[in-house]
Amino acid sequence: MAVLTSYGAYVPQYRAPLGEIQKFYGRPGRPRSRALATPGLDEDTLTMAFEAARDALKGERGLGAVIVTTQAPPFGLRKMSQTLALALRLDAGAVHIDLGPNSTGLLDAFRIAQTLDVGPTLVVATDHLVSYRDRVADVLSAGAATAFVIDPGKKAEGIATLGPQARAAEEVFDVWMLGREQEPRFRLEVLFDAYGKATSAAARGLEGITERPTAKYTSICPSQPHPQVLRGLAKLGAQPKQLEATQFVGDIGNVGAASVGLSLCLGLDASRKGSTLLALAYGGGESIAQEITVTKKPKSIGTREMIDSGEAIAVGTYYRWTEGRQQQPH
């Protein structure tokens, strides 16, 4: 059984005012998130990945593999995992794997890391689905990165064990991009419905394997594309106390592929020995449920403090950064 030995996270310090953005585009009402964690003009998914990975590694260099998942790589025709490994000055000879654009990528990477016979694996989920003009009010575009070190060795010691996974999927178009379009298209009503159906099916499938009902986990760590999907988790049997420590989308927005990772970091920070975590990833009609059991109380990395802190920026600054990011590389 694979072991989670360490983890790290990075949340950009800048916060864009979603409420003001909504007002600017004539969309009155309560903002769906208080603010958006916005990468600076000199930040992208690679630089955020570097910060999260550096914290997770704690100086470790002897890795057998690096897996990176993102929906927004800063460049094409290159392996982001290899570039990250070079930036971190990791030992040569590691296996480098990039996973495609889907928010379930982190748990896909966990599954791969559990089966690799190369030693410890660095798994990174990093994202910033850039959205500007009026769409940002619905997509809740924000950025973040998370990193985990997974060791499949039988004698490995760590802070948690990775348990079984269960999956469920249906073909839907809720949030997607066509060809080389720069912004996501979306149908929120389809997202809400598909998220509920897929996560329910995956959670039931996992219960059939573990015989542990959803309500019996210490914490639930779900991907969070929108606050509305969290309310729907009650249909799974989720209790409010299971989500108290792991919710963040209402504070900083939708961080895409890094979403379930950030939720998991929050859950680990708040856990103790013996805690059980239910990780729920959703993207493009597919949901993955995985059980994670804490074997040693982790030293908190301060994920909640990263989320709660931040420097406010003006609407104009947000658009200058995001439109500039679309038009030219940095």
Helices and strands as residue ranges (DSSP letters): E 3-10, E 14-16, H 18-24, E 36-38, H 45-57, E 65-69, H 80-87, E 95-99, H 105-115, E 121-128, G 133-135, H 136-139, E 143-151, E 160-169, E 175-176, E 185-186, H 188-210, G 214-216, E 219-222, H 227-232, G 233-236, H 240-243, H 249-252, G 256-258, H 259-269, E 276-283, E 286-294, H 303-308, E 311-312, H 315-327
